[in-house]
Amino acid sequence: MSLADRMKAAQEVLAAAAPAVEGPTVEAAAVETAVAPPAAPPAPVPGAHRGQPVADAPEVPAPAAAAPNGVPEVSSLATRRAAAGSNDRFAELKAAVHGELLKQLGPQLYEADVPAEELGAKVRATLKDVLSGQDRPLSASDRAQVTQEITDDILGYGPIEALLADPDVTEVMVNGPSMVFVERKGRLTLSEVQFDDDAHLRRIIDKIVSRIGRRVDESSPMVDARLPDGSRVNAVIPPLAIDGSALTIRKFATDPFTVQDLINFGSLSQRTADFLEACVRGKLNIIVSGSTGAGKTTTLNVLSSFIPGDERIVTIEDAAELQLKQEHVVRLESRPPNIEGKGAVTIRDLVKNSLRMRPDRIVVGEVRDASALDMLQAMNTGHDGSITTLHSNGPRDTLARMETLVLMAGMDLPVRAIREQVASAVDLIVHQSRLRDGSRRITHVTEVERMEGDVITLQDIFVYDHSRGFDADGRSLGGLRSTGLRPKFLEKLEYANVRINPLVFAPDGVA
């Protein structure tokens, strides 16, 4: 076929296809494109699998054959984010106002000696002037919204500031700039909050970690930090975080939980609380164990509140979280290496140093490495009443993990010698679990007795009763039950002039 014949055939094909293109309107074609199933399976839209409406999806007329949940399918997360950005009526205005604000205030925003109230007043006054000079008319509500969002970015933590201020939110989990999950009453839900992009999220992470002298960059892409109120922060950035920077904030109550709060929550019973208070006042060495998010730090804080006010307490943590009310408290915090890989101060270093500080009590936020050996040595050298936390699945696993951590110290110690040290040092294990309904409960209060052969014997004093099951709303109906066994360390408590009512151990039902 000649070139002329091929061109003529192509023209005939185009002419035949023209009516099909001219039929639908441009708007209908756009709608069809938005909702037509793509050739490849679409990425799932967060929230759509739960039947929740996707609030930031573009508003288009629903086609006759809609998706089963009535939500038009969006081909990818990038499309969802682009749609969200196009619907932000104030994106350009916020960018312009934000830039002008930085020009006018400049270095004042980063002066450490400027009180937060004074800086906030300056920012709001400058914002008012900048917004007044904008050509675009704004209603009072729009002006308030723009002011609040920019103020949160500069003075607070950007889009998540409102979540951190919400008393019902206990944890904030940022999985990249467009997905922010929150925990309320033990349940995870996807929030409507989003960051502009990953750079916006990185600015917030840098603001958090820089305030306590830490850093996060490609050479150190993971960091543990804390907010001024003690809330725990963990951040991971690319290249370790593949889908964008990840930020996890576990909030701490402004007013620390008391033992009465834990009783009201059902975490423990009044009889168990009285028993634990006697154990702390009697200077028993206690390990609080449990899984991640089980509430170990909260329990540790409550146990520490039982320490008499006339004793010297040294606390050692990776990121200072404990909120002790006693007057004589020395707080120590570990330090990561600097950019040259030097200058690190570990928990183990701090435990060793604390022995020279004349402590009556040593409280270690968490033992997770070779510092376990130094903690055992402290407990065995006259520093009774020490308290620490440790990750484990149960009381027996707590002892096994303690052995493993001691071996990490590099000492060629026989296992029997380690177990003898553990049995001699540790008096009580308080194990905490997070149940199916999201509640955090103390499930075991277990005495560490002695060595029998090569095995450390344990004796449960209180055990959580799971036999009652759950109610119609899925809440656990169980509670701590006394086993009726009396611990062997009662004589040790009497030497410390602490006596426990024998009725505490009476097996008359749920304690």
Legacy VTK file of the C-alpha trace (Angstrom):
# vtk DataFile Version 3.0
C-alpha trace
ASCII
DATASET POLYDATA
POINTS 511 float
0.000 0.000 0.000
1.338 3.408 -0.979
1.780 6.329 1.427
-1.228 8.136 -0.084
-3.458 5.089 0.431
-2.357 4.769 4.075
-3.111 8.480 4.734
-6.554 8.159 3.155
-7.379 5.110 5.299
-6.324 6.973 8.453
-8.585 9.928 7.568
-11.553 7.578 7.100
-10.930 6.043 10.538
-10.813 9.497 12.172
-14.001 10.591 10.422
-15.836 7.466 11.584
-14.715 8.024 15.180
-15.611 11.732 15.296
-19.363 11.353 16.183
-18.477 9.176 19.154
-16.204 11.884 20.522
-18.692 14.705 19.922
-21.585 12.941 21.666
-20.967 13.423 25.402
-20.300 16.856 26.844
-16.867 17.733 28.168
-18.224 17.639 31.751
-19.679 14.183 31.264
-16.432 12.979 29.761
-14.556 14.267 32.801
-16.990 12.511 35.111
-16.676 9.298 33.137
-12.906 9.545 33.337
-13.037 10.130 37.097
-15.236 7.135 37.839
-14.295 4.667 35.113
-12.438 1.658 36.509
-8.752 1.889 35.599
-6.921 -0.829 33.737
-4.953 -1.771 36.837
-6.572 -2.419 40.253
-6.870 0.908 42.091
-5.050 1.585 45.324
-7.467 1.434 48.275
-8.765 4.749 49.545
-8.291 5.093 53.331
-11.666 4.886 55.014
-13.512 3.463 51.973
-13.180 -0.117 53.184
-15.095 0.877 56.315
-17.905 2.451 54.343
-16.869 5.961 55.355
-17.354 8.783 52.837
-14.132 10.201 51.444
-14.603 13.852 52.383
-11.899 15.215 50.136
-12.862 13.357 46.937
-13.822 15.686 44.054
-17.527 16.465 43.916
-18.867 15.026 40.645
-22.352 13.827 39.644
-22.755 10.211 40.753
-22.875 7.837 37.767
-25.632 5.292 37.347
-23.326 2.438 38.310
-21.718 3.790 41.458
-19.351 1.876 43.685
-21.045 -0.367 46.296
-20.449 2.148 49.077
-21.481 5.132 46.959
-17.958 6.569 46.804
-16.431 7.157 43.362
-13.224 5.203 43.102
-10.037 7.263 43.095
-7.210 5.694 41.183
-4.411 6.449 43.647
-3.420 8.222 46.830
-1.728 10.881 44.710
-5.062 11.614 43.005
-6.739 11.895 46.403
-4.127 14.320 47.637
-4.349 16.377 44.450
-8.130 16.564 44.841
-7.733 17.636 48.455
-5.280 20.328 47.432
-7.604 21.678 44.740
-10.432 21.935 47.247
-8.384 23.954 49.745
-9.739 27.427 49.104
-7.044 29.074 51.140
-3.919 27.295 49.913
-2.517 30.228 47.938
-3.630 32.778 50.500
-2.047 30.827 53.361
1.213 30.487 51.439
1.318 34.225 50.729
0.433 35.225 54.295
2.864 32.705 55.751
5.711 34.049 53.611
4.937 37.660 54.503
4.774 36.769 58.183
8.230 35.189 58.052
9.598 38.295 56.328
8.252 40.625 58.996
9.066 38.608 62.110
12.110 36.744 60.857
14.533 35.607 63.583
12.110 36.587 66.360
10.309 33.299 65.780
13.381 31.339 66.850
14.580 33.353 69.828
14.657 30.950 72.776
14.391 33.673 75.420
11.107 35.081 74.115
8.149 33.827 76.216
5.539 31.823 74.316
2.763 34.281 75.247
4.716 37.265 73.922
5.639 35.466 70.702
2.019 34.398 70.201
0.806 37.974 70.616
3.343 39.192 68.052
2.360 36.518 65.545
-1.363 37.245 65.858
-0.871 41.005 65.580
1.314 40.610 62.488
-1.172 38.158 60.995
-3.969 40.676 61.444
-1.978 43.356 59.608
-0.963 41.007 56.788
-4.513 39.756 56.265
-5.814 43.328 56.211
-3.478 44.090 53.329
-4.731 41.213 51.181
-6.820 42.070 48.117
-9.021 39.011 48.534
-12.090 39.711 50.705
-12.551 37.283 53.588
-15.485 36.618 55.867
-14.949 36.620 59.625
-15.046 32.807 59.770
-12.576 32.446 56.872
-10.246 34.960 58.477
-10.402 33.058 61.778
-9.687 29.752 60.007
-6.658 31.098 58.131
-5.338 32.758 61.289
-5.709 29.561 63.314
-4.024 27.333 60.708
-1.047 29.639 60.242
-0.704 30.178 64.000
-0.702 26.395 64.547
2.029 26.016 61.924
4.279 28.679 63.414
3.639 28.351 67.143
2.314 24.801 67.413
2.491 21.538 65.517
0.567 22.368 62.382
-2.477 20.278 61.391
-2.143 17.930 64.397
-2.292 20.761 66.941
-6.057 20.297 67.348
-5.614 16.540 67.850
-3.016 17.092 70.557
-5.405 19.483 72.301
-8.281 16.967 72.164
-8.487 15.256 75.587
-10.139 12.169 74.065
-7.169 11.474 71.769
-4.506 9.328 73.433
-2.235 8.705 70.445
-1.576 10.389 67.093
-0.047 8.325 64.264
1.046 10.090 61.065
1.667 7.679 58.190
2.934 10.147 55.620
1.468 13.599 54.919
-2.011 12.468 53.857
-2.900 9.813 56.453
-3.240 10.715 60.142
-4.725 8.116 62.491
-5.796 8.748 66.078
-6.584 6.509 69.018
-9.706 7.241 71.047
-10.742 4.926 73.876
-8.409 2.239 72.577
-9.804 2.342 69.009
-7.941 3.527 65.909
-9.731 5.826 63.448
-8.630 7.777 60.374
-8.874 11.528 60.937
-9.605 14.203 58.342
-6.346 15.995 59.109
-3.657 16.174 56.420
-0.322 17.886 55.893
0.354 19.857 52.710
3.236 17.587 51.691
6.135 15.660 53.166
8.193 18.842 53.500
5.430 20.300 55.697
5.500 17.176 57.888
9.310 17.302 58.104
9.169 20.913 59.337
6.899 19.866 62.203
9.169 16.909 63.082
12.244 19.166 63.058
10.466 21.650 65.314
9.666 18.919 67.868
13.112 17.314 68.035
15.162 20.531 67.878
13.547 21.860 71.054
15.236 19.150 73.127
18.561 19.264 71.290
18.049 16.250 69.041
18.172 15.919 65.283
16.737 13.805 62.492
18.273 13.631 59.030
19.509 11.075 56.503
22.471 10.141 58.691
20.175 9.691 61.710
16.711 8.940 60.265
15.121 7.753 63.538
14.644 9.759 66.704
12.929 9.497 70.090
11.841 12.807 71.572
9.209 14.329 73.828
6.876 17.281 73.894
7.070 19.840 76.706
4.224 18.070 78.516
6.160 14.768 78.479
4.260 13.158 75.596
6.410 10.554 73.857
7.429 11.185 70.242
8.978 8.845 67.691
9.829 9.911 64.154
11.180 7.992 61.158
12.012 9.728 57.880
13.024 8.527 54.396
14.897 6.517 53.273
13.793 4.255 56.159
10.144 5.366 55.880
9.219 4.443 52.319
5.852 6.216 51.984
6.853 9.500 53.585
7.895 10.534 57.086
6.172 8.703 59.960
5.419 10.428 63.261
3.966 8.768 66.370
2.967 10.772 69.450
1.730 9.059 72.605
0.037 11.760 74.620
0.425 12.159 78.347
-2.308 13.699 80.418
-1.611 17.266 81.531
-2.616 16.151 85.008
-0.904 12.767 85.571
-3.145 9.816 86.334
-3.418 8.892 89.982
-4.028 5.476 91.483
-7.694 6.420 91.888
-7.910 7.091 88.153
-6.569 3.602 87.409
-9.127 2.127 89.810
-11.910 4.060 88.072
-10.656 2.858 84.671
-10.703 -0.736 85.915
-6.948 -1.169 85.417
-6.630 -2.466 88.967
-8.731 -2.897 92.095
-8.668 -1.057 95.409
-7.217 -4.071 97.235
-4.485 -4.462 94.621
-3.698 -0.739 94.863
-3.348 -0.980 98.655
-1.060 -3.993 98.248
1.160 -2.261 95.662
1.391 0.874 97.797
2.616 -1.233 100.728
5.177 -2.937 98.461
6.582 0.415 97.292
6.730 1.887 100.787
8.364 -1.345 101.982
11.171 -0.904 99.414
10.553 -3.968 97.286
12.258 -4.087 93.894
9.515 -4.077 91.256
9.449 -4.701 87.488
6.447 -3.435 85.517
6.173 -5.587 82.390
3.878 -5.675 79.389
3.611 -5.124 75.656
3.876 -1.856 73.749
0.982 0.458 74.575
-0.123 -1.592 77.587
0.273 1.368 79.954
3.548 0.443 81.662
4.806 4.022 81.972
1.512 5.194 83.468
1.638 2.380 86.034
5.293 3.161 86.762
4.350 6.788 87.355
1.585 5.746 89.771
3.875 3.340 91.649
6.509 6.070 91.919
3.918 8.351 93.512
3.866 5.982 96.529
7.529 6.704 97.324
7.774 8.765 100.545
8.632 12.417 100.043
11.704 12.292 102.315
13.664 9.976 99.988
16.069 10.960 97.195
14.843 9.642 93.829
16.943 9.389 90.658
14.980 8.759 87.438
16.720 7.519 84.273
14.959 7.575 80.890
15.588 7.704 77.145
13.135 10.595 76.868
11.997 12.124 80.159
8.340 11.133 80.605
7.850 10.436 84.302
5.943 13.097 86.204
6.832 12.604 89.855
5.339 14.942 92.435
8.003 14.449 95.108
10.322 17.360 95.839
13.677 15.518 95.946
13.907 14.136 92.395
16.923 14.113 90.064
15.928 13.475 86.427
18.494 12.039 84.012
18.038 11.559 80.265
20.190 9.591 77.835
21.804 11.320 74.867
22.247 10.027 71.307
25.552 10.463 69.442
26.253 13.730 67.650
26.687 14.132 63.915
30.222 12.743 64.211
28.979 9.630 66.001
30.427 10.663 69.352
29.170 11.863 72.687
26.468 9.222 73.245
25.377 8.629 76.841
23.407 5.410 77.274
20.966 4.232 79.917
23.718 1.913 81.158
26.079 4.861 81.660
23.419 6.719 83.617
22.616 3.712 85.816
26.305 3.365 86.692
26.562 7.086 87.431
23.399 7.113 89.540
25.044 4.766 92.062
27.418 7.634 92.936
24.580 10.093 93.504
23.451 8.713 96.858
19.990 7.580 95.661
17.374 6.130 97.969
15.440 4.962 94.903
16.452 4.385 91.292
13.601 4.509 88.783
14.522 3.446 85.235
11.976 4.295 82.537
12.718 1.135 80.564
15.406 -1.549 80.508
15.953 -2.750 76.938
19.656 -3.540 76.667
22.766 -4.408 78.692
21.707 -1.861 81.328
19.708 -4.773 82.804
22.940 -6.091 84.320
23.703 -2.773 86.024
20.099 -2.508 87.215
20.362 -5.950 88.829
23.655 -4.978 90.431
22.050 -1.853 91.873
19.142 -3.853 93.288
21.598 -6.335 94.817
23.894 -3.732 96.389
21.566 -2.085 98.844
19.471 0.103 96.521
16.184 -1.466 97.529
12.941 -0.018 96.243
14.119 0.327 92.633
11.429 0.237 89.943
11.742 -0.275 86.190
9.717 -1.389 83.155
10.452 -4.118 80.625
8.717 -5.422 77.490
7.467 -9.001 77.797
4.449 -11.275 77.298
4.026 -12.416 80.899
5.744 -12.797 84.293
7.721 -15.884 83.271
8.764 -14.233 79.995
9.884 -11.189 81.995
12.531 -13.273 83.760
13.608 -14.958 80.519
13.986 -11.602 78.774
15.915 -10.207 81.736
18.388 -13.075 81.322
18.740 -12.311 77.619
19.356 -8.618 78.257
22.039 -9.429 80.844
23.803 -11.668 78.299
23.831 -8.685 75.899
26.338 -7.044 78.252
28.978 -9.376 76.805
29.836 -10.993 80.127
30.516 -14.709 79.916
28.229 -15.505 82.837
26.620 -18.912 83.384
22.840 -18.878 83.156
22.479 -20.148 86.718
24.503 -17.208 88.056
22.274 -14.779 86.167
19.118 -16.449 87.487
20.435 -16.308 91.040
21.040 -12.594 90.601
17.505 -12.085 89.231
15.885 -14.138 92.007
17.818 -12.234 94.638
17.210 -8.775 93.150
13.590 -8.790 91.942
10.773 -9.107 94.476
7.631 -8.406 92.442
6.467 -8.394 88.815
3.438 -6.303 87.856
2.333 -7.406 84.384
-0.015 -5.269 82.318
-1.884 -6.125 79.120
-4.027 -4.394 76.560
-7.265 -6.346 76.080
-9.402 -6.779 72.988
-11.707 -3.913 73.954
-8.746 -1.512 74.030
-8.658 -1.291 77.844
-5.384 -1.561 79.714
-5.502 -3.882 82.721
-3.029 -5.251 85.222
-3.329 -9.011 84.692
-0.683 -10.422 87.062
0.850 -9.355 90.345
3.474 -12.052 90.848
6.041 -12.674 93.566
9.540 -13.801 92.568
10.401 -16.353 95.242
13.682 -18.235 95.012
15.700 -20.730 93.010
14.611 -24.375 92.965
17.268 -26.236 91.068
17.881 -24.183 87.923
14.414 -22.614 87.837
13.162 -19.426 89.484
9.848 -20.095 91.203
7.020 -17.591 90.840
3.836 -17.191 92.865
0.801 -15.266 91.600
-0.759 -13.015 94.247
-3.436 -11.460 92.010
-4.513 -12.745 88.580
-6.975 -11.257 86.093
-10.134 -13.365 85.728
-11.045 -13.680 82.038
-13.859 -16.170 82.630
-16.563 -13.473 82.817
-16.152 -12.713 79.115
-17.389 -9.508 77.472
-20.600 -7.476 77.515
-22.765 -6.550 74.509
-20.460 -3.615 73.669
-17.345 -5.802 73.712
-16.034 -4.521 77.054
-14.279 -6.993 79.322
-16.241 -7.939 82.458
-13.308 -9.526 84.282
-11.213 -8.186 87.134
-8.251 -8.967 89.334
-8.854 -11.922 91.619
-6.827 -12.782 94.696
-5.349 -16.271 94.555
-5.462 -16.572 98.360
-1.686 -17.074 98.572
0.331 -14.936 100.972
3.665 -13.658 99.599
6.894 -14.673 101.285
8.192 -11.098 101.412
5.688 -10.062 104.132
8.493 -10.427 106.685
10.666 -8.062 104.642
7.832 -5.520 104.678
7.503 -5.823 108.445
11.219 -5.025 108.832
10.421 -1.770 107.005
7.515 -1.145 109.425
4.912 -1.782 106.709
2.029 -4.105 107.486
-0.660 -5.411 105.153
-4.153 -6.369 106.231
-4.439 -10.165 105.780
-7.922 -9.677 104.273
-6.238 -8.267 101.154
-5.344 -11.846 100.216
-8.747 -13.361 101.012
-10.005 -15.341 97.961
-13.584 -14.100 98.220
-14.159 -13.144 94.613
-12.847 -10.390 92.426
-10.407 -8.215 94.331
LINES 1 512
511 0 1 2 3 4 5 6 7 8 9 10 11 12 13 14 15 16 17 18 19 20 21 22 23 24 25 26 27 28 29 30 31 32 33 34 35 36 37 38 39 40 41 42 43 44 45 46 47 48 49 50 51 52 53 54 55 56 57 58 59 60 61 62 63 64 65 66 67 68 69 70 71 72 73 74 75 76 77 78 79 80 81 82 83 84 85 86 87 88 89 90 91 92 93 94 95 96 97 98 99 100 101 102 103 104 105 106 107 108 109 110 111 112 113 114 115 116 117 118 119 120 121 122 123 124 125 126 127 128 129 130 131 132 133 134 135 136 137 138 139 140 141 142 143 144 145 146 147 148 149 150 151 152 153 154 155 156 157 158 159 160 161 162 163 164 165 166 167 168 169 170 171 172 173 174 175 176 177 178 179 180 181 182 183 184 185 186 187 188 189 190 191 192 193 194 195 196 197 198 199 200 201 202 203 204 205 206 207 208 209 210 211 212 213 214 215 216 217 218 219 220 221 222 223 224 225 226 227 228 229 230 231 232 233 234 235 236 237 238 239 240 241 242 243 244 245 246 247 248 249 250 251 252 253 254 255 256 257 258 259 260 261 262 263 264 265 266 267 268 269 270 271 272 273 274 275 276 277 278 279 280 281 282 283 284 285 286 287 288 289 290 291 292 293 294 295 296 297 298 299 300 301 302 303 304 305 306 307 308 309 310 311 312 313 314 315 316 317 318 319 320 321 322 323 324 325 326 327 328 329 330 331 332 333 334 335 336 337 338 339 340 341 342 343 344 345 346 347 348 349 350 351 352 353 354 355 356 357 358 359 360 361 362 363 364 365 366 367 368 369 370 371 372 373 374 375 376 377 378 379 380 381 382 383 384 385 386 387 388 389 390 391 392 393 394 395 396 397 398 399 400 401 402 403 404 405 406 407 408 409 410 411 412 413 414 415 416 417 418 419 420 421 422 423 424 425 426 427 428 429 430 431 432 433 434 435 436 437 438 439 440 441 442 443 444 445 446 447 448 449 450 451 452 453 454 455 456 457 458 459 460 461 462 463 464 465 466 467 468 469 470 471 472 473 474 475 476 477 478 479 480 481 482 483 484 485 486 487 488 489 490 491 492 493 494 495 496 497 498 499 500 501 502 503 504 505 506 507 508 509 510
